[in-house]
Amino acid sequence: MAHYRDDLDAVLLALADPTRRRIVRRLGRGPASVGELARPFEMTLPSFMKHVRTLESSGVIRTSKTGRVRSCVLNRDRLALVDDWLAEQRELWSDRTDRLEAFVTDRHADRATEQKEPS
Amino acid sequence: MAHYRDDLDAVLLALADPTRRRIVRRLGRGPASVGELARPFEMTLPSFMKHVRTLESSGVIRTSKTGRVRSCVLNRDRLALVDDWLAEQRELWSDRTDRLEAFVTDRHADRATEQKEPS
């Protein structure tokens, strides 16, 4: 559980940046080299590499080197951690709505009974 | 668009912490005062308030003060920003899968034609 939490922290932190989200978006269309990924950004390569490393250490992307080229692929399973957490929250909200509905229905039934019974 | 991106940065950063995610989870069951929220955490009130303020400034929660009590409510719309971003990514992946499928199908059709035609 602690492990899952740490993982989720790292993934959310990695995604909390527009450059890194653009990289994720680009890799959603297929693998790419660091050179290709860096091209649309007005940024030095060392600055760009910091973003790549943050994404890699969070597990959101995987990289591998062949000769002088570093290739990057998206690891969708890591994004699923965020999906799972959000789904868990939605479940809590719907439980709450159900309880609220049951409460309102019960009150309504109670009142109907009260009105029928002589006081 | 820049505004949406900044908002999403703030929401993702706010969620990238286990204490803050526990607060969001608790508020998913209904509004609560800061005192109630702080109770399960082994933390000083000033430290806890920092988390509350991070959540508030990201818009994930709203707070209001009545007398000496500060109440907190969850703002689900802010979490929907994360949902929307994830949905956008999934759409890109499915486009890619569709294109890949079309490519494989085309290659298969090409080969079938090649095999029929005299070389």
gemmi code that builds the backbone of each chain (N, CA, C; Angstrom):
import gemmi

chains = {
    "A": [
        ("MET", (0.842, -1.209, 0.000), (0.000, 0.000, 0.000), (0.875, 1.257, 0.000)),
        ("ALA", (1.901, 1.262, 0.877), (2.827, 2.401, 0.935), (3.544, 2.531, -0.412)),
        ("HIS", (3.864, 1.378, -0.995), (4.547, 1.333, -2.281), (3.669, 1.949, -3.367)),
        ("TYR", (2.380, 1.530, -3.379), (1.422, 2.043, -4.346), (1.279, 3.554, -4.195)),
        ("ARG", (1.243, 4.023, -2.937), (1.104, 5.453, -2.683), (2.292, 6.227, -3.213)),
        ("ASP", (3.522, 5.717, -2.944), (4.727, 6.387, -3.424), (4.731, 6.445, -4.949)),
        ("ASP", (4.340, 5.326, -5.576), (4.277, 5.268, -7.029), (3.331, 6.338, -7.561)),
        ("LEU", (2.174, 6.424, -6.929), (1.162, 7.380, -7.378), (1.662, 8.812, -7.189)),
        ("ASP", (2.344, 9.080, -6.065), (2.960, 10.407, -5.851), (3.869, 10.758, -7.024)),
        ("ALA", (4.751, 9.818, -7.381), (5.741, 10.062, -8.437), (5.055, 10.293, -9.785)),
        ("VAL", (4.027, 9.509, -10.070), (3.317, 9.644, -11.352), (2.607, 11.002, -11.413)),
        ("LEU", (1.912, 11.376, -10.339), (1.187, 12.654, -10.330), (2.156, 13.828, -10.441)),
        ("LEU", (3.280, 13.733, -9.722), (4.298, 14.791, -9.813), (4.845, 14.897, -11.240)),
        ("ALA", (5.105, 13.745, -11.841), (5.649, 13.726, -13.200), (4.674, 14.375, -14.190)),
        ("LEU", (3.378, 14.177, -13.951), (2.371, 14.714, -14.878), (2.041, 16.186, -14.604)),
        ("ALA", (2.481, 16.701, -13.451), (2.136, 18.070, -13.058), (3.020, 19.113, -13.747)),
        ("ASP", (3.263, 18.922, -15.017), (4.096, 19.860, -15.783), (3.699, 19.798, -17.257)),
        ("PRO", (3.443, 20.954, -17.889), (2.947, 20.938, -19.276), (3.914, 20.292, -20.272)),
        ("THR", (5.233, 20.491, -20.103), (6.203, 19.867, -21.016), (6.109, 18.347, -20.910)),
        ("ARG", (6.086, 17.854, -19.689), (6.046, 16.398, -19.509), (4.722, 15.814, -20.014)),
        ("ARG", (3.624, 16.556, -19.830), (2.354, 16.047, -20.366), (2.384, 16.039, -21.890)),
        ("ARG", (3.074, 17.006, -22.504), (3.174, 16.997, -23.981), (3.993, 15.799, -24.454)),
        ("ILE", (5.032, 15.450, -23.699), (5.839, 14.277, -24.060), (4.971, 13.005, -23.984)),
        ("VAL", (4.195, 12.902, -22.900), (3.311, 11.740, -22.733), (2.329, 11.660, -23.903)),
        ("ARG", (1.777, 12.815, -24.247), (0.814, 12.910, -25.346), (1.451, 12.442, -26.666)),
        ("ARG", (2.666, 12.921, -26.923), (3.377, 12.533, -28.151), (3.644, 11.024, -28.166)),
        ("LEU", (4.075, 10.484, -27.011), (4.393, 9.052, -26.956), (3.130, 8.182, -27.029)),
        ("GLY", (1.993, 8.791, -26.777), (0.723, 8.077, -26.936), (0.491, 7.687, -28.391)),
        ("ARG", (1.140, 8.406, -29.308), (1.003, 8.105, -30.747), (2.044, 7.097, -31.209)),
        ("GLY", (2.963, 6.712, -30.322), (3.976, 5.716, -30.668), (5.340, 6.110, -30.113)),
        ("PRO", (6.279, 5.154, -30.037), (7.612, 5.417, -29.498), (8.347, 6.503, -30.298)),
        ("ALA", (9.311, 7.160, -29.653), (10.098, 8.198, -30.330), (11.459, 8.315, -29.660)),
        ("SER", (12.430, 8.832, -30.409), (13.749, 9.071, -29.819), (13.710, 10.395, -29.046)),
        ("VAL", (14.663, 10.570, -28.126), (14.747, 11.821, -27.360), (14.887, 13.009, -28.318)),
        ("GLY", (15.680, 12.834, -29.391), (15.870, 13.901, -30.377), (14.554, 14.345, -31.003)),
        ("GLU", (13.754, 13.385, -31.448), (12.439, 13.692, -32.035), (11.540, 14.379, -31.027)),
        ("LEU", (11.555, 13.854, -29.793), (10.688, 14.409, -28.746), (11.053, 15.853, -28.429)),
        ("ALA", (12.366, 16.125, -28.427), (12.852, 17.451, -28.008), (12.554, 18.529, -29.053)),
        ("ARG", (12.461, 18.122, -30.327), (12.381, 19.074, -31.443), (11.353, 20.196, -31.249)),
        ("PRO", (10.083, 19.898, -30.876), (9.103, 20.995, -30.795), (9.305, 21.951, -29.620)),
        ("PHE", (10.236, 21.633, -28.718), (10.388, 22.457, -27.516), (11.545, 23.440, -27.644)),
        ("GLU", (11.298, 24.668, -27.228), (12.379, 25.658, -27.212), (13.077, 25.549, -25.867)),
        ("MET", (14.024, 24.619, -25.814), (14.635, 24.269, -24.547), (15.983, 23.637, -24.848)),
        ("THR", (16.966, 23.818, -23.957), (18.254, 23.150, -24.180), (18.066, 21.644, -23.959)),
        ("LEU", (18.939, 20.858, -24.558), (18.818, 19.409, -24.402), (18.966, 18.988, -22.931)),
        ("PRO", (19.924, 19.572, -22.168), (20.011, 19.184, -20.749), (18.710, 19.446, -19.972)),
        ("SER", (18.049, 20.602, -20.242), (16.769, 20.886, -19.576), (15.715, 19.864, -19.989)),
        ("PHE", (15.705, 19.557, -21.285), (14.722, 18.592, -21.786), (14.951, 17.213, -21.159)),
        ("MET", (16.241, 16.845, -21.041), (16.583, 15.535, -20.464), (16.115, 15.407, -19.013)),
        ("LYS", (16.096, 16.523, -18.289), (15.594, 16.481, -16.901), (14.144, 16.008, -16.878)),
        ("HIS", (13.355, 16.530, -17.830), (11.946, 16.128, -17.917), (11.835, 14.646, -18.274)),
        ("VAL", (12.671, 14.218, -19.232), (12.658, 12.813, -19.646), (12.992, 11.920, -18.437)),
        ("ARG", (13.975, 12.350, -17.654), (14.386, 11.533, -16.495), (13.311, 11.489, -15.412)),
        ("THR", (12.619, 12.616, -15.223), (11.517, 12.628, -14.238), (10.430, 11.645, -14.670)),
        ("LEU", (10.108, 11.663, -15.969), (9.094, 10.739, -16.486), (9.567, 9.295, -16.347)),
        ("GLU", (10.847, 9.082, -16.615), (11.393, 7.721, -16.549), (11.420, 7.209, -15.103)),
        ("SER", (11.864, 8.037, -14.165), (11.978, 7.552, -12.790), (10.600, 7.331, -12.158)),
        ("SER", (9.577, 8.010, -12.660), (8.211, 7.768, -12.170), (7.618, 6.525, -12.823)),
        ("GLY", (8.285, 6.019, -13.860), (7.796, 4.830, -14.564), (6.792, 5.147, -15.666)),
        ("VAL", (6.472, 6.444, -15.863), (5.481, 6.808, -16.892), (6.011, 6.493, -18.298)),
        ("ILE", (7.328, 6.630, -18.474), (7.926, 6.208, -19.745), (9.089, 5.254, -19.465)),
        ("ARG", (9.464, 4.484, -20.484), (10.661, 3.640, -20.415), (11.594, 4.094, -21.532)),
        ("THR", (12.901, 4.074, -21.264), (13.832, 4.457, -22.319), (14.868, 3.353, -22.513)),
        ("SER", (15.407, 3.291, -23.715), (16.483, 2.320, -23.975), (17.437, 2.944, -24.995)),
        ("LYS", (18.710, 2.573, -24.917), (19.706, 3.195, -25.787), (20.238, 2.181, -26.802)),
        ("THR", (20.228, 2.569, -28.070), (20.839, 1.754, -29.119), (21.848, 2.651, -29.820)),
        ("GLY", (23.122, 2.343, -29.669), (24.162, 3.215, -30.203), (24.081, 4.566, -29.499)),
        ("ARG", (23.868, 5.633, -30.287), (23.796, 6.964, -29.673), (22.361, 7.455, -29.523)),
        ("VAL", (21.415, 6.603, -29.898), (20.011, 7.035, -29.875), (19.266, 6.464, -28.661)),
        ("ARG", (18.629, 7.356, -27.878), (17.799, 6.905, -26.760), (16.341, 6.945, -27.189)),
        ("SER", (15.703, 5.766, -27.156), (14.296, 5.679, -27.546), (13.402, 5.686, -26.305)),
        ("CYS", (12.215, 6.268, -26.457), (11.267, 6.361, -25.338), (9.931, 5.715, -25.729)),
        ("VAL", (9.353, 4.987, -24.795), (7.998, 4.438, -24.989), (7.170, 4.772, -23.754)),
        ("LEU", (5.873, 4.922, -24.002), (4.951, 5.214, -22.908), (4.624, 3.923, -22.166)),
        ("ASN", (4.491, 4.014, -20.840), (4.068, 2.879, -20.029), (2.672, 3.176, -19.480)),
        ("ARG", (1.667, 2.755, -20.247), (0.284, 3.130, -19.905), (-0.156, 2.640, -18.525)),
        ("ASP", (0.443, 1.530, -18.072), (0.066, 0.981, -16.763), (0.237, 1.999, -15.645)),
        ("ARG", (1.243, 2.875, -15.812), (1.488, 3.868, -14.768), (0.383, 4.915, -14.745)),
        ("LEU", (-0.132, 5.259, -15.921), (-1.236, 6.222, -15.966), (-2.497, 5.588, -15.386)),
        ("ALA", (-2.578, 4.251, -15.486), (-3.734, 3.538, -14.937), (-3.806, 3.707, -13.414)),
        ("LEU", (-2.664, 3.944, -12.759), (-2.669, 4.188, -11.307), (-3.539, 5.402, -10.973)),
        ("VAL", (-3.424, 6.430, -11.814), (-4.203, 7.659, -11.594), (-5.684, 7.362, -11.845)),
        ("ASP", (-5.953, 6.642, -12.925), (-7.317, 6.225, -13.250), (-7.945, 5.462, -12.087)),
        ("ASP", (-7.179, 4.520, -11.527), (-7.694, 3.690, -10.429), (-8.040, 4.545, -9.213)),
        ("TRP", (-7.165, 5.487, -8.915), (-7.414, 6.340, -7.753), (-8.680, 7.171, -7.969)),
        ("LEU", (-8.829, 7.722, -9.161), (-10.020, 8.524, -9.463), (-11.289, 7.668, -9.397)),
        ("ALA", (-11.192, 6.436, -9.893), (-12.345, 5.530, -9.876), (-12.767, 5.232, -8.429)),
        ("GLU", (-11.766, 5.074, -7.555), (-12.014, 4.819, -6.131), (-12.789, 5.997, -5.514)),
        ("GLN", (-12.389, 7.216, -5.881), (-13.063, 8.401, -5.345), (-14.513, 8.453, -5.821)),
        ("ARG", (-14.698, 8.158, -7.111), (-16.058, 8.207, -7.674), (-16.965, 7.213, -6.973)),
        ("GLU", (-16.387, 6.065, -6.604), (-17.166, 5.041, -5.894), (-17.634, 5.586, -4.536)),
        ("LEU", (-16.737, 6.286, -3.850), (-17.096, 6.891, -2.557), (-18.225, 7.900, -2.734)),
        ("TRP", (-18.149, 8.701, -3.805), (-19.177, 9.717, -4.046), (-20.523, 9.052, -4.319)),
        ("SER", (-20.497, 7.954, -5.084), (-21.780, 7.337, -5.434), (-22.361, 6.646, -4.197)),
        ("ASP", (-21.492, 6.080, -3.324), (-21.963, 5.521, -2.057), (-22.679, 6.601, -1.259)),
        ("ARG", (-22.066, 7.777, -1.247), (-22.612, 8.882, -0.474), (-23.967, 9.303, -1.036)),
        ("THR", (-24.057, 9.376, -2.364), (-25.312, 9.761, -3.008), (-26.392, 8.727, -2.685)),
        ("ASP", (-25.987, 7.429, -2.713), (-26.935, 6.357, -2.378), (-27.450, 6.517, -0.950)),
        ("ARG", (-26.513, 6.791, -0.018), (-26.902, 6.935, 1.398), (-27.830, 8.128, 1.589)),
        ("LEU", (-27.503, 9.211, 0.868), (-28.303, 10.430, 0.958), (-29.714, 10.169, 0.440)),
        ("GLU", (-29.777, 9.427, -0.648), (-31.066, 9.099, -1.261), (-31.891, 8.232, -0.302)),
        ("ALA", (-31.211, 7.226, 0.299), (-31.882, 6.332, 1.241), (-32.419, 7.140, 2.427)),
        ("PHE", (-31.628, 8.108, 2.891), (-32.010, 8.953, 4.020), (-33.253, 9.766, 3.684)),
        ("VAL", (-33.226, 10.383, 2.506), (-34.359, 11.209, 2.077), (-35.598, 10.346, 1.922)),
        ("THR", (-35.459, 9.165, 1.319), (-36.580, 8.255, 1.107), (-37.154, 7.812, 2.459)),
        ("ASP", (-36.256, 7.471, 3.411), (-36.697, 7.038, 4.740), (-37.481, 8.148, 5.442)),
        ("ARG", (-36.956, 9.372, 5.358), (-37.619, 10.506, 6.002), (-39.010, 10.692, 5.415)),
        ("HIS", (-39.084, 10.534, 4.119), (-40.345, 10.696, 3.409), (-41.336, 9.638, 3.901)),
        ("ALA", (-40.833, 8.386, 4.024), (-41.667, 7.272, 4.486), (-42.110, 7.530, 5.929)),
        ("ASP", (-41.178, 8.012, 6.772), (-41.488, 8.310, 8.174), (-42.619, 9.340, 8.269)),
        ("ARG", (-42.503, 10.378, 7.450), (-43.518, 11.444, 7.477), (-44.869, 10.926, 7.051)),
        ("ALA", (-44.852, 10.079, 6.023), (-46.106, 9.519, 5.518), (-46.754, 8.701, 6.625)),
        ("THR", (-45.950, 7.920, 7.399), (-46.445, 7.102, 8.492), (-47.001, 8.013, 9.607)),
        ("GLU", (-46.218, 9.058, 9.908), (-46.638, 10.001, 10.969), (-47.999, 10.612, 10.653)),
        ("GLN", (-48.176, 10.949, 9.380), (-49.420, 11.609, 8.988), (-50.613, 10.669, 9.090)),
        ("LYS", (-50.338, 9.364, 8.878), (-51.438, 8.386, 8.929), (-51.822, 8.065, 10.366)),
        ("GLU", (-50.769, 7.945, 11.256), (-51.019, 7.565, 12.645), (-51.644, 8.727, 13.425)),
        ("PRO", (-52.596, 8.414, 14.322), (-53.136, 9.484, 15.150), (-52.065, 9.974, 16.132)),
        ("SER", (-51.938, 11.248, 16.337), (-50.887, 11.754, 17.217), (-51.381, 11.789, 18.663)),
    ],
    "B": [
        ("MET", (-6.390, 27.967, -22.903), (-5.616, 26.711, -22.926), (-4.484, 26.764, -21.906)),
        ("ALA", (-3.748, 27.919, -21.885), (-2.676, 28.081, -20.898), (-3.278, 28.028, -19.496)),
        ("HIS", (-4.479, 28.618, -19.365), (-5.169, 28.657, -18.085), (-5.505, 27.233, -17.636)),
        ("TYR", (-6.076, 26.450, -18.569), (-6.441, 25.062, -18.297), (-5.211, 24.273, -17.880)),
        ("ARG", (-4.077, 24.543, -18.583), (-2.848, 23.817, -18.264), (-2.348, 24.146, -16.869)),
        ("ASP", (-2.384, 25.453, -16.513), (-1.955, 25.855, -15.179), (-2.830, 25.220, -14.116)),
        ("ASP", (-4.150, 25.215, -14.377), (-5.092, 24.621, -13.434), (-4.766, 23.157, -13.221)),
        ("LEU", (-4.509, 22.461, -14.318), (-4.227, 21.025, -14.240), (-2.912, 20.778, -13.486)),
        ("ASP", (-1.903, 21.617, -13.732), (-0.644, 21.526, -12.976), (-0.923, 21.590, -11.479)),
        ("ALA", (-1.713, 22.598, -11.081), (-1.980, 22.815, -9.655), (-2.749, 21.642, -9.051)),
        ("VAL", (-3.716, 21.116, -9.806), (-4.517, 19.991, -9.294), (-3.636, 18.747, -9.136)),
        ("LEU", (-2.820, 18.452, -10.154), (-1.954, 17.262, -10.095), (-0.938, 17.386, -8.951)),
        ("LEU", (-0.368, 18.577, -8.796), (0.572, 18.808, -7.689), (-0.121, 18.615, -6.340)),
        ("ALA", (-1.327, 19.142, -6.236), (-2.074, 19.031, -4.975), (-2.348, 17.560, -4.638)),
        ("LEU", (-2.588, 16.757, -5.652), (-2.924, 15.336, -5.421), (-1.684, 14.461, -5.227)),
        ("ALA", (-0.503, 15.019, -5.547), (0.737, 14.222, -5.480), (1.282, 14.129, -4.054)),
        ("ASP", (0.406, 13.883, -3.111), (0.815, 13.766, -1.713), (-0.204, 12.896, -0.978)),
        ("PRO", (0.256, 11.884, -0.231), (-0.686, 10.948, 0.405), (-1.620, 11.613, 1.429)),
        ("THR", (-1.112, 12.597, 2.181), (-1.974, 13.283, 3.159), (-3.105, 14.007, 2.436)),
        ("ARG", (-2.741, 14.715, 1.374), (-3.773, 15.480, 0.657), (-4.770, 14.549, -0.029)),
        ("ARG", (-4.281, 13.403, -0.541), (-5.234, 12.460, -1.150), (-6.171, 11.872, -0.086)),
        ("ARG", (-5.670, 11.687, 1.152), (-6.551, 11.184, 2.221), (-7.612, 12.222, 2.571)),
        ("ILE", (-7.231, 13.490, 2.533), (-8.208, 14.556, 2.800), (-9.301, 14.539, 1.717)),
        ("VAL", (-8.875, 14.430, 0.461), (-9.830, 14.390, -0.660), (-10.774, 13.195, -0.490)),
        ("ARG", (-10.201, 12.072, -0.127), (-10.967, 10.842, 0.078), (-12.014, 11.041, 1.184)),
        ("ARG", (-11.585, 11.634, 2.306), (-12.507, 11.882, 3.438), (-13.628, 12.828, 2.989)),
        ("LEU", (-13.269, 13.884, 2.258), (-14.276, 14.866, 1.830), (-15.218, 14.290, 0.772)),
        ("GLY", (-14.803, 13.215, 0.139), (-15.680, 12.520, -0.806), (-16.904, 11.948, -0.110)),
        ("ARG", (-16.791, 11.733, 1.216), (-17.921, 11.208, 1.993), (-18.805, 12.322, 2.539)),
        ("GLY", (-18.368, 13.573, 2.327), (-19.162, 14.706, 2.794), (-18.288, 15.783, 3.402)),
        ("PRO", (-18.823, 17.012, 3.545), (-18.034, 18.131, 4.090), (-17.555, 17.851, 5.513)),
        ("ALA", (-16.490, 18.506, 5.920), (-15.953, 18.336, 7.282), (-15.208, 19.591, 7.701)),
        ("SER", (-15.094, 19.786, 9.014), (-14.314, 20.919, 9.518), (-12.836, 20.550, 9.481)),
        ("VAL", (-11.965, 21.569, 9.516), (-10.521, 21.318, 9.536), (-10.159, 20.451, 10.754)),
        ("GLY", (-10.802, 20.723, 11.896), (-10.539, 19.948, 13.119), (-10.804, 18.461, 12.917)),
        ("GLU", (-11.967, 18.149, 12.346), (-12.327, 16.748, 12.069), (-11.335, 16.110, 11.111)),
        ("LEU", (-10.995, 16.875, 10.051), (-10.091, 16.358, 9.017), (-8.720, 16.046, 9.604)),
        ("ALA", (-8.256, 16.909, 10.520), (-6.895, 16.797, 11.054), (-6.763, 15.619, 12.025)),
        ("ARG", (-7.860, 15.248, 12.684), (-7.821, 14.258, 13.763), (-7.029, 12.990, 13.437)),
        ("PRO", (-7.256, 12.305, 12.305), (-6.523, 11.037, 12.076), (-5.031, 11.206, 11.783)),
        ("PHE", (-4.559, 12.432, 11.608), (-3.165, 12.635, 11.200), (-2.284, 12.987, 12.384)),
        ("GLU", (-1.121, 12.359, 12.438), (-0.161, 12.702, 13.490), (0.701, 13.836, 12.960)),
        ("MET", (0.199, 15.036, 13.128), (0.811, 16.199, 12.483), (0.383, 17.428, 13.279)),
        ("THR", (1.238, 18.434, 13.333), (0.822, 19.672, 14.011), (-0.233, 20.367, 13.150)),
        ("LEU", (-1.047, 21.197, 13.771), (-2.094, 21.884, 13.008), (-1.503, 22.793, 11.927)),
        ("PRO", (-0.401, 23.545, 12.221), (0.170, 24.374, 11.137), (0.604, 23.541, 9.915)),
        ("SER", (1.222, 22.366, 10.159), (1.609, 21.497, 9.034), (0.375, 21.029, 8.281)),
        ("PHE", (-0.649, 20.652, 9.025), (-1.876, 20.179, 8.381), (-2.512, 21.292, 7.554)),
        ("MET", (-2.503, 22.516, 8.109), (-3.109, 23.659, 7.408), (-2.419, 23.946, 6.072)),
        ("LYS", (-1.111, 23.657, 6.003), (-0.389, 23.848, 4.729), (-1.014, 22.972, 3.640)),
        ("HIS", (-1.319, 21.723, 4.018), (-1.946, 20.808, 3.053), (-3.328, 21.316, 2.642)),
        ("VAL", (-4.087, 21.782, 3.642), (-5.434, 22.308, 3.359), (-5.328, 23.485, 2.386)),
        ("ARG", (-4.347, 24.350, 2.628), (-4.194, 25.533, 1.761), (-3.767, 25.159, 0.347)),
        ("THR", (-2.894, 24.152, 0.215), (-2.491, 23.683, -1.124), (-3.710, 23.159, -1.879)),
        ("LEU", (-4.538, 22.386, -1.172), (-5.758, 21.857, -1.809), (-6.696, 23.002, -2.183)),
        ("GLU", (-6.805, 23.975, -1.301), (-7.713, 25.099, -1.555), (-7.228, 25.950, -2.731)),
        ("SER", (-5.926, 26.241, -2.774), (-5.446, 27.126, -3.851), (-5.479, 26.428, -5.214)),
        ("SER", (-5.457, 25.094, -5.218), (-5.581, 24.356, -6.482), (-7.046, 24.258, -6.904)),
        ("GLY", (-7.947, 24.611, -5.980), (-9.383, 24.538, -6.264), (-9.989, 23.169, -5.998)),
        ("VAL", (-9.176, 22.214, -5.538), (-9.695, 20.854, -5.296), (-10.692, 20.849, -4.130)),
        ("ILE", (-10.461, 21.740, -3.144), (-11.451, 21.894, -2.069), (-11.801, 23.386, -1.922)),
        ("ARG", (-12.964, 23.630, -1.324), (-13.355, 24.999, -0.977), (-13.524, 25.047, 0.534)),
        ("THR", (-13.121, 26.160, 1.134), (-13.304, 26.265, 2.584), (-14.086, 27.534, 2.903)),
        ("SER", (-14.780, 27.515, 4.044), (-15.498, 28.710, 4.501), (-15.453, 28.721, 6.025)),
        ("LYS", (-15.464, 29.915, 6.599), (-15.331, 30.027, 8.048), (-16.637, 30.536, 8.662)),
        ("THR", (-17.112, 29.823, 9.685), (-18.268, 30.284, 10.454), (-17.813, 30.339, 11.896)),
        ("GLY", (-17.732, 31.533, 12.446), (-17.189, 31.691, 13.808), (-15.749, 31.234, 13.814)),
        ("ARG", (-15.446, 30.230, 14.662), (-14.061, 29.757, 14.729), (-13.839, 28.480, 13.928)),
        ("VAL", (-14.887, 28.013, 13.284), (-14.789, 26.728, 12.573), (-14.631, 26.932, 11.065)),
        ("ARG", (-13.584, 26.321, 10.490), (-13.399, 26.352, 9.044), (-13.890, 25.036, 8.448)),
        ("SER", (-14.894, 25.129, 7.577), (-15.460, 23.930, 6.940), (-14.862, 23.732, 5.557)),
        ("CYS", (-14.708, 22.477, 5.149), (-14.140, 22.146, 3.835), (-15.113, 21.287, 3.044)),
        ("VAL", (-15.211, 21.578, 1.767), (-15.995, 20.722, 0.854), (-15.135, 20.407, -0.372)),
        ("LEU", (-15.399, 19.250, -0.939), (-14.683, 18.823, -2.137), (-15.282, 19.514, -3.355)),
        ("ASN", (-14.429, 19.879, -4.305), (-14.890, 20.452, -5.565), (-14.573, 19.441, -6.680)),
        ("ARG", (-15.551, 18.570, -6.933), (-15.309, 17.458, -7.868), (-14.918, 17.905, -9.274)),
        ("ASP", (-15.397, 19.097, -9.642), (-15.094, 19.607, -10.993), (-13.593, 19.676, -11.251)),
        ("ARG", (-12.843, 19.945, -10.181), (-11.390, 20.058, -10.356), (-10.778, 18.694, -10.629)),
        ("LEU", (-11.302, 17.669, -10.001), (-10.791, 16.320, -10.262), (-11.158, 15.890, -11.681)),
        ("ALA", (-12.262, 16.442, -12.181), (-12.684, 16.124, -13.554), (-11.645, 16.589, -14.573)),
        ("LEU", (-10.855, 17.618, -14.234), (-9.783, 18.068, -15.142), (-8.803, 16.929, -15.413)),
        ("VAL", (-8.489, 16.171, -14.352), (-7.557, 15.045, -14.492), (-8.203, 13.948, -15.340)),
        ("ASP", (-9.469, 13.680, -15.031), (-10.228, 12.707, -15.812), (-10.217, 13.057, -17.294)),
        ("ASP", (-10.461, 14.328, -17.593), (-10.532, 14.775, -18.986), (-9.193, 14.571, -19.691)),
        ("TRP", (-8.132, 14.911, -18.989), (-6.802, 14.757, -19.598), (-6.521, 13.275, -19.897)),
        ("LEU", (-6.849, 12.422, -18.935), (-6.624, 10.983, -19.143), (-7.470, 10.458, -20.306)),
        ("ALA", (-8.709, 10.938, -20.401), (-9.609, 10.503, -21.481), (-9.020, 10.902, -22.839)),
        ("GLU", (-8.434, 12.098, -22.892), (-7.811, 12.612, -24.124), (-6.659, 11.677, -24.539)),
        ("GLN", (-5.878, 11.235, -23.561), (-4.756, 10.339, -23.869), (-5.269, 9.011, -24.413)),
        ("ARG", (-6.306, 8.488, -23.740), (-6.861, 7.202, -24.164), (-7.357, 7.271, -25.598)),
        ("GLU", (-7.925, 8.431, -25.958), (-8.417, 8.621, -27.325), (-7.255, 8.526, -28.325)),
        ("LEU", (-6.123, 9.143, -27.971), (-4.942, 9.080, -28.835), (-4.475, 7.632, -29.001)),
        ("TRP", (-4.504, 6.877, -27.886), (-4.041, 5.485, -27.955), (-4.954, 4.667, -28.858)),
        ("SER", (-6.277, 4.934, -28.741), (-7.188, 4.108, -29.535), (-7.073, 4.488, -31.012)),
        ("ASP", (-6.823, 5.780, -31.304), (-6.561, 6.197, -32.692), (-5.369, 5.418, -33.234)),
        ("ARG", (-4.353, 5.313, -32.392), (-3.127, 4.645, -32.809), (-3.393, 3.163, -33.076)),
        ("THR", (-4.160, 2.546, -32.189), (-4.493, 1.136, -32.357), (-5.283, 0.946, -33.653)),
        ("ASP", (-6.224, 1.887, -33.919), (-7.017, 1.825, -35.154), (-6.108, 1.904, -36.380)),
        ("ARG", (-5.161, 2.859, -36.348), (-4.261, 3.035, -37.493), (-3.404, 1.797, -37.706)),
        ("LEU", (-2.939, 1.224, -36.576), (-2.095, 0.034, -36.629), (-2.876, -1.133, -37.240)),
        ("GLU", (-4.143, -1.216, -36.817), (-5.008, -2.287, -37.315), (-5.227, -2.126, -38.822)),
        ("ALA", (-5.496, -0.876, -39.247), (-5.718, -0.584, -40.668), (-4.469, -0.946, -41.467)),
        ("PHE", (-3.309, -0.633, -40.919), (-2.035, -0.913, -41.577), (-1.848, -2.418, -41.762)),
        ("VAL", (-2.089, -3.163, -40.684), (-1.925, -4.626, -40.735), (-2.916, -5.219, -41.745)),
        ("THR", (-4.166, -4.733, -41.703), (-5.199, -5.235, -42.617), (-4.800, -4.941, -44.071)),
        ("ASP", (-4.320, -3.716, -44.321), (-3.901, -3.333, -45.670), (-2.761, -4.224, -46.169)),
        ("ARG", (-1.790, -4.460, -45.302), (-0.640, -5.283, -45.680), (-1.112, -6.687, -46.037)),
        ("HIS", (-2.068, -7.153, -45.243), (-2.606, -8.490, -45.453), (-3.294, -8.554, -46.823)),
        ("ALA", (-4.096, -7.504, -47.136), (-4.809, -7.421, -48.420), (-3.803, -7.344, -49.575)),
        ("ASP", (-2.737, -6.526, -49.376), (-1.696, -6.373, -50.399), (-1.062, -7.731, -50.716)),
        ("ARG", (-0.752, -8.453, -49.656), (-0.097, -9.753, -49.842), (-1.004, -10.721, -50.591)),
        ("ALA", (-2.294, -10.705, -50.208), (-3.257, -11.600, -50.857), (-3.304, -11.286, -52.352)),
        ("THR", (-3.297, -9.981, -52.718), (-3.329, -9.550, -54.117), (-2.043, -10.004, -54.827)),
        ("GLU", (-0.903, -9.780, -54.135), (0.391, -10.175, -54.707), (0.420, -11.664, -55.035)),
        ("GLN", (-0.139, -12.438, -54.097), (-0.106, -13.890, -54.294), (-0.963, -14.334, -55.481)),
        ("LYS", (-2.087, -13.568, -55.730), (-2.982, -13.921, -56.825), (-2.392, -13.534, -58.183)),
        ("GLU", (-1.768, -12.319, -58.201), (-1.229, -11.820, -59.477), (0.020, -12.594, -59.886)),
        ("PRO", (0.174, -12.856, -61.181), (1.406, -13.498, -61.633), (2.586, -12.547, -61.464)),
        ("SER", (3.707, -13.041, -60.966), (4.859, -12.145, -60.740), (5.728, -12.061, -61.989)),
    ],
}
model = gemmi.Model(1)
for chain_id, residues in chains.items():
    chain = gemmi.Chain(chain_id)
    for i, (resn, *xyz) in enumerate(residues, 1):
        res = gemmi.Residue()
        res.name, res.seqid = resn, gemmi.SeqId(i, " ")
        for name, pos in zip(("N", "CA", "C"), xyz):
            atom = gemmi.Atom()
            atom.name, atom.element = name, gemmi.Element(name[0])
            atom.pos, atom.b_iso = gemmi.Position(*pos), 0.0
            res.add_atom(atom)
        chain.add_residue(res)
    model.add_chain(chain)
structure = gemmi.Structure()
structure.add_model(model)
structure.setup_entities()
